[in-house]
């Protein structure tokens, strides 16, 4: 299940992420940016997974591992609504 990003999170085309409440910024790669955009628009996980697998020629297992690691990092940075 996809979680919902807080509304104060801004994502640039170049991969910079800005949290307007904390003032902190982060940098993500292209896949991280796609995941964050998907979270913002509440795209179903299955659609995101299929898109990434096709576009980046990665296995389902590789995507799942990357996704879980990335989400764990985001959870630590408090990016999600309660």
N, C-alpha and C positions, 0 to 999 in steps of 0.2 A: 504494500500500500504506500502511495506517495503521501508525503507530509506537505503541509502548506507553509511556504516561506512567510516571514513577517513582512508587513507592508513597507517597513522602513529600509529594506534591503534593495540597493540599486546595483544593477549589473550592466557594465559597459560592453560594447562589441569586442573590445580588446581583452576582456577577461578580468577586469578589475571589479571587485565587489566592495561596496561601501555600506557600512551600517551607520545610518544617520543618528541613531540613539547613542551608540558608544563612541562614534567617531573613528572606529577601526576600519582598516581596509585590508583586502586580501587580493591575491592573484590566483586565477585558476587557468588550466589549459582548456583546449577547445571542447573536450568531452565534459569537463566539469562545468563549463559555461552552458552547454546543451542541457545538462541535468538541471542546473539552476533555473534556466528558462522554462523547462518542462514543469518544474515545481511551481513557478510563478503562475503559469497558465493552467495548472492542475491537469496536465496531460496524463492519461493513464500510463502506468508503469509499463505495461505490455507494448504500447506504442513506442515509448521511448526506447525500450530494449531492442525492439525490431529495427528502429531507425539507426541506433548506434551500431548494432551488429552489421547491418548492411553498409553503412557509410564508412566504417573504420575496419571492416573485415576482421572482426574479433569473434571469438567463440562466445556462446551463451555463458559458459562458466567464467570466462575471463571478464565479461561485462558484469556479471553478478558479483564477482569478487571486488572489482573496481568500485562498483556502485555501493556496496556495503562499507568498504573502507572510506569512501568519500562521505557517505551519510554519517558515519561515525565521527569524522572530523567536523562536519557541520553541526552535529549535536553538541560537540564540545564547545562550539563557538556561539551557541544559543541563537541560531538562525530561524528557528521554527516557532510558529504560534502554538500556544498551549491547547 
